[in-house]
Amino acid sequence: MFESKRFAKEEAEAKIGKRVSSLRKFAEVTHGTLGTVVEVDDMGRGEWDVVIEWDTKPPRSPLILETVEFTYMRSGKPRRDWYTKTEYETCLREVDTTTN
């Protein structure tokens, strides 16, 4: 049975601002998609996950207004996904953003 490890609070908080690249394709995130760790989430019992906001275009969905005869396209929010420590270490690669 596979058991996923989670971050300690300090470990998770140290990841905020890190840029990452996806090593796998899933949903709207393709292999190589870049993202940023934007926050951490308390999962209880001293265990934390990190939240990645992906650099993908938000999905667009039609919104039909009954009083107006047109379809208004509204943008959704950027895609965000939660990662355990195990998932972070196996599904993502940190990207070096320093320049020389």
C-alpha positions as CSV (number, residue, x, y, z in Angstrom):
1,M,0.0,0.0,0.0
2,F,1.3,3.5,-1.0
3,E,1.4,6.0,1.9
4,S,1.9,9.6,1.0
5,K,4.0,11.8,3.2
6,R,3.0,15.4,4.0
7,F,5.1,18.4,4.8
8,A,5.9,19.8,8.2
9,K,4.7,23.4,8.5
10,E,8.2,25.0,8.2
11,E,9.0,22.8,5.1
12,A,5.8,23.7,3.4
13,E,6.2,27.5,4.1
14,A,9.8,27.4,2.7
15,K,8.3,26.3,-0.6
16,I,6.1,29.4,-1.0
17,G,7.3,31.4,-4.1
18,K,9.2,28.4,-5.6
19,R,8.6,27.8,-9.3
20,V,7.9,24.3,-10.4
21,S,7.5,22.3,-13.6
22,S,5.1,19.4,-14.0
23,L,6.7,16.1,-14.7
24,R,3.4,14.5,-15.7
25,K,0.3,15.4,-17.6
26,F,-3.0,15.6,-15.7
27,A,-6.3,17.5,-16.4
28,E,-5.4,20.9,-18.0
29,V,-1.8,20.7,-16.8
30,T,0.5,19.2,-19.5
31,H,4.0,17.9,-19.0
32,G,6.4,20.8,-18.5
33,T,3.7,23.3,-17.4
34,L,5.1,25.9,-15.0
35,G,3.5,26.9,-11.8
36,T,4.2,28.7,-8.5
37,V,3.8,27.5,-4.9
38,V,1.3,30.2,-3.7
39,E,0.2,29.0,-0.2
40,V,0.2,26.1,2.2
41,D,-2.8,24.2,3.6
42,D,-3.1,22.8,7.1
43,M,-4.3,19.2,6.8
44,G,-4.3,18.6,10.6
45,R,-2.1,16.7,12.9
46,G,0.9,18.9,12.0
47,E,0.7,17.9,8.4
48,W,0.7,20.4,5.5
49,D,0.2,20.4,1.8
50,V,1.4,23.1,-0.7
51,V,-0.8,24.8,-3.3
52,I,0.5,25.2,-6.8
53,E,-1.1,27.9,-9.1
54,W,-0.4,26.9,-12.7
55,D,0.6,29.2,-15.5
56,T,-2.3,27.9,-17.7
57,K,-5.0,30.0,-19.2
58,P,-8.1,29.8,-17.0
59,P,-11.0,27.8,-18.5
60,R,-13.6,29.9,-20.3
61,S,-17.2,29.1,-19.8
62,P,-20.3,30.6,-21.5
63,L,-22.6,32.6,-19.4
64,I,-26.0,33.3,-21.0
65,L,-27.8,36.3,-19.7
66,E,-31.6,36.0,-20.3
67,T,-32.2,39.7,-20.8
68,V,-29.4,40.1,-23.3
69,E,-29.2,38.2,-26.6
70,F,-25.5,37.3,-26.5
71,T,-23.2,34.9,-24.8
72,Y,-20.7,36.6,-22.4
73,M,-17.5,34.7,-22.0
74,R,-16.2,34.9,-18.5
75,S,-12.7,33.9,-17.4
76,G,-12.3,31.4,-14.6
77,K,-9.7,31.6,-11.8
78,P,-6.2,30.1,-12.4
79,R,-6.0,26.4,-11.8
80,R,-4.7,25.5,-8.4
81,D,-3.8,22.0,-7.1
82,W,-2.8,20.7,-3.7
83,Y,0.3,18.5,-3.3
84,T,1.6,16.3,-0.5
85,K,5.3,16.1,0.0
86,T,5.4,12.7,-1.8
87,E,3.5,14.1,-4.8
88,Y,5.7,17.3,-4.8
89,E,8.9,15.2,-4.9
90,T,7.6,12.7,-7.6
91,C,5.4,14.8,-9.9
92,L,7.2,18.2,-9.9
93,R,10.6,19.6,-10.5
94,E,11.7,22.9,-8.9
95,V,12.9,25.4,-11.5
96,D,15.9,27.6,-10.9
97,T,14.8,31.2,-11.5
98,T,18.1,32.8,-10.7
99,T,19.9,34.6,-13.5
100,N,23.7,35.0,-13.8
